[in-house]
């Protein structure tokens, strides 16, 4: 099996100099000694010096590498362009000293990787859409942990045993690059996206793999009269959308919306607000008039992760006052509602628009995800 390891980056100049000194010192000592020895003995001395230098060098090299490994926590599905993980990871390293490499997997890819690595785990923590967390628990790839501020999390947003817990949530809608619409009106409904004028302009993440894609499918299904036991309205809608040649990436497509490659993306409010207020793009977030859903994103400790103590510190931080404030300032709804300042809240659409966003039975949503994905692939491929 081929395993990917996160790069630890180059050694700093100071450890590198220490390595060179460690390599040179035994050689110098052995050269001085060999001057007083016969020829055969000199050869043996030089060989011994080379061996000693190699051992010393490896020991010196291993020390900084081991120190770096001890200050690492591997997170699956922590992409810098999603939910402002870039700022969160920077803050984690600043406050705890723990380095968390970026990772661009989606929820489905993360679970598949964790299952493949069960006998020798690589990750320490994982970030998932809520229905994927139920799957991760069922597959036995995550472990219970109740982080700091556990009691601040609403009961319906955490596993009672601590296998997963919400850190923030988002509302699904249309993330629209208005400049890329080429003069066409901003779509306001699920029905609008089926119009021929939007051919080649609508994108969504693959719902058979990415949680946000599945969340979009659940949203359109419920908005058009379906239920978590009846996905026929969603299948009908996707069948019609197929004629409009949708763009279906597997990973976050934020940059592709900003560039205009995907003018309309089924995505969360926080991405659209980030584009508008941080990147100053001419974008709009639309909550479709038929309705949508709001869903949490969660984190878990990976079972038998190699840096368990560091993983727990990361989970503590994302629920800390500072961690939750960072989520709120990235226009996500923090699970600890007190972290959402009036200033951040003022950037959201009016409450009357959010009234069209419903919550769902997350356990039931999780139970239907695999069957939906299989049927979706039959329809779209």
KOLZA-151049 format. One record per residue (C-alpha): x, y, z; residue in three letters. Coordinates in steps of 0.001 Angstrom, whole numbers, plus 500000, padded with zeros to 6 digits. Example, Ala and Ser with C-alpha at 12.3 -4.5 7.8 and 13.67 -1.06 7.14 Angstrom:
REM residues 2
512300495500507800Ala 513670498940507140Ser 
This chain:
REM residues 381
500000500000500000Unk 501315503456499129Unk 500974505891502013Unk 501236509637501709Unk 503118511492504399Unk 502810515202505027Unk 505997517083504319Unk 507687518471507391Unk 509464521157505351Unk 513195521885505193Unk 515377521906508287Unk 516254525340509596Unk 519869526516509143Unk 520718525957512819Unk 519951522189512912Unk 521718521812509548Unk 524880523383510967Unk 524679521094513977Unk 524563518105511621Unk 527689519269509786Unk 529545519817513032Unk 528549516361514234Unk 529848514866511001Unk 533142516768511124Unk 534119516415514781Unk 534809512648514909Unk 536670512824511593Unk 538987515519512941Unk 539698513590516115Unk 540435510366514223Unk 542759512180511769Unk 544878513468514664Unk 545031509976516152Unk 545924508302512826Unk 549033510414512372Unk 550734508366515094Unk 549650504961513765Unk 551112502523511220Unk 549620502380507721Unk 547200499464508347Unk 546050500990511568Unk 545504504307509789Unk 543141502629507301Unk 541177501099510172Unk 541069504416511930Unk 539736506176508831Unk 537001503541508465Unk 536085503896512115Unk 535983507660511740Unk 533641507419508761Unk 531293505111510685Unk 531340507354513732Unk 530631510401511604Unk 527705508682509921Unk 526192507609513246Unk 526667511067514732Unk 525212512709511663Unk 522126510523511643Unk 521584511161515330Unk 521877514907514849Unk 519599514818511823Unk 517025512695513586Unk 516691515021516569Unk 515107518000514736Unk 512971515690512595Unk 511676513921515697Unk 510986517253517360Unk 508995518398514326Unk 506991515166514279Unk 506144515616517947Unk 504689519058517175Unk 502467517875514304Unk 498817516903514100Unk 497501515538510803Unk 493971516649509936Unk 492132515071507033Unk 489844517429505088Unk 491278520755506302Unk 491613522668503009Unk 492907526253503257Unk 490315527613500812Unk 487363526152502724Unk 485800527801505793Unk 489000529832506259Unk 490908526821507540Unk 494053528740506551Unk 493544531275509356Unk 492450528629511838Unk 495531526486511199Unk 497801529518511483Unk 496243530352514865Unk 496586526756516065Unk 500321526810515374Unk 500762530232516972Unk 498898529367520170Unk 499830525709520639Unk 503006525230518598Unk 501307522390516734Unk 501655522342512949Unk 498617521125510981Unk 499374520573507277Unk 496666521561504803Unk 494669518680503333Unk 492276518906500373Unk 490302515693500724Unk 486518515862500953Unk 484474513995503561Unk 484027510812501544Unk 487670510668500532Unk 488725511184504143Unk 486642508274505417Unk 487956506013502639Unk 491540506942503564Unk 490918506362507274Unk 489478502930506521Unk 492477502029504344Unk 494841503082507130Unk 493036501493510074Unk 495919499132510911Unk 498435501982510848Unk 496671505361511108Unk 498272508492509690Unk 495711511165510653Unk 495027512448514161Unk 491799514407513612Unk 489234514678510830Unk 486742517351509734Unk 483487516089508206Unk 480004517013507129Unk 477644515799509828Unk 476166512811507985Unk 479672511585507156Unk 480467511577510882Unk 477809508913511456Unk 479509506797508798Unk 482934507324510362Unk 481616506134513711Unk 479984503077512139Unk 483255502201510354Unk 485194502374513622Unk 487753504939512416Unk 487124507648515053Unk 487435507647518831Unk 485448509401521579Unk 486816512641523022Unk 484957515413524837Unk 486974518596524322Unk 487033521771526356Unk 483687523628526130Unk 481880520331525510Unk 478967521500527647Unk 478493524586525442Unk 477568522429522433Unk 473805521819521989Unk 472844518186522550Unk 471637517689518972Unk 474987518891517600Unk 477225516278519238Unk 477476512541519688Unk 476590511716523317Unk 479780509682523725Unk 481999512280522063Unk 482674510535518757Unk 481929513790516921Unk 480831517332517702Unk 479878520371515619Unk 482282523289515402Unk 480260525501513037Unk 477432525380510494Unk 476442526828507171Unk 473326527397505083Unk 473254526024501561Unk 472301528211498610Unk 473662529763495411Unk 477134531341495425Unk 476903533573492338Unk 479629535473490495Unk 477526538236488967Unk 480230539371486563Unk 480378535874485062Unk 476630535793484321Unk 477196537830481163Unk 474204540053481852Unk 471811537269482843Unk 469743537780486013Unk 470849536288489296Unk 468879533017489742Unk 466454533034492666Unk 465074529514492719Unk 465932525863492144Unk 463659526056489100Unk 465704528933487663Unk 468840526769487469Unk 467100524489484967Unk 466580527326482470Unk 468568527023479203Unk 470091530465479722Unk 472243529017482517Unk 473639526184480412Unk 477231525442481398Unk 477059527910484281Unk 475876525789487226Unk 478280523836489395Unk 478007521629492462Unk 480378519277494248Unk 479944515581493478Unk 477165514401495859Unk 478358510797495665Unk 481588511830497409Unk 481581515351498877Unk 479278516114501792Unk 478436519606500511Unk 477261517980497273Unk 474995515621499196Unk 473742518509501330Unk 472745520319498126Unk 470856517238496969Unk 469001517008500281Unk 468235520730500099Unk 466704520619496618Unk 464863517398497416Unk 463154518802500528Unk 462477522150498831Unk 460670520390495967Unk 458479518220498174Unk 460639515181498834Unk 461689513628502124Unk 464600511652503513Unk 462652508536502542Unk 461802509803499057Unk 464518511374496900Unk 462551511243493657Unk 462146515050493415Unk 465937515441493620Unk 466539512710491030Unk 464066514399488680Unk 465774517764489198Unk 469262516391488538Unk 467986514602485423Unk 466727517920484051Unk 469872519793485125Unk 471981517282483171Unk 470770518941479954Unk 472329522195481201Unk 475772520557481318Unk 476611521244484989Unk 480200521428486244Unk 480830518812488956Unk 484165519048490808Unk 485051516753493720Unk 486839519293495929Unk 486072522817497040Unk 485699525119494031Unk 485911528552495656Unk 488686529821493373Unk 486824528619490300Unk 483836530773491225Unk 486017533842491776Unk 487666533314488392Unk 484266533022486700Unk 484855529460485532Unk 481832528401487607Unk 479403531345487630Unk 476860529644489941Unk 477895527132492610Unk 475682525262495070Unk 477588526164498198Unk 477351527613501691Unk 476743531172502748Unk 480167531511504395Unk 482017531029501100Unk 479944533685499372Unk 480359536137502258Unk 484107535532502276Unk 484263536289498554Unk 482213539453499015Unk 483725540925502162Unk 487281539591502156Unk 488113539149498464Unk 485841542029497405Unk 484404540095494476Unk 481136541024492782Unk 479222538044494164Unk 475890537357495796Unk 474539534636498046Unk 470992533484497320Unk 468747531370499535Unk 466376529830496951Unk 462749530811497309Unk 461557527171497542Unk 463741526644500610Unk 467033525057501680Unk 468777523490504695Unk 471351524477507311Unk 473846521818508367Unk 476756521555510796Unk 480319520527510149Unk 481968518436512822Unk 485334517175513993Unk 486493513901515506Unk 489571512341517027Unk 490954509593514792Unk 491174506193516464Unk 494786505301517331Unk 496181508396515630Unk 499972508739515907Unk 499862512130517698Unk 496788511713519896Unk 497760514342522477Unk 498329516949519737Unk 495054515979518079Unk 493194516622521320Unk 494826520053521626Unk 493639520916518101Unk 490087519873518982Unk 490228521945522163Unk 491405524974520199Unk 488684524962517516Unk 486090525185520312Unk 488011527768522330Unk 486948531412522509Unk 489609532334519956Unk 488895529418517630Unk 485162530062517617Unk 485706533773517027Unk 487839532942513998Unk 485018530838512533Unk 482536533654513181Unk 484804536214511533Unk 484902533911508494Unk 481072534168508363Unk 480357530679509649Unk 477834530154512413Unk 479994529044515367Unk 478523526232517467Unk 479056528417520520Unk 476589531141519526Unk 478124533690521892Unk 481157533892519587Unk 479135535540516787Unk 479618539278517211Unk 476973541801516086Unk 479445543040513469Unk 479867539575511945Unk 476129538887512138Unk 475390542110510229Unk 477082540678507137Unk 474537537851506798Unk 471321538027504767Unk 468233539132506725Unk 466577536709509131Unk 463550536610506820Unk 465697534920504166Unk 467175532471506657Unk 463662531518507729Unk 463539529461504501Unk 466420527294505770Unk 465368524177507677Unk 467218521706509854Unk 467012517974509164Unk 467293514639510947Unk 471060514182510599Unk 471042510495511497Unk 468403509788508862Unk 470285511940506373Unk 473409509861507038Unk 471539506582506633Unk 470394507555503122Unk 473682508994501834Unk 475197505882500265Unk 471983504809498543Unk 471470508311497197Unk 475031508433495849Unk 474651505138494015Unk 471374506200492409Unk 472743509623491514Unk 475662508058489642Unk 473264505886487643Unk 471302508945486569Unk 474186511295485779Unk 476675508907484142Unk 
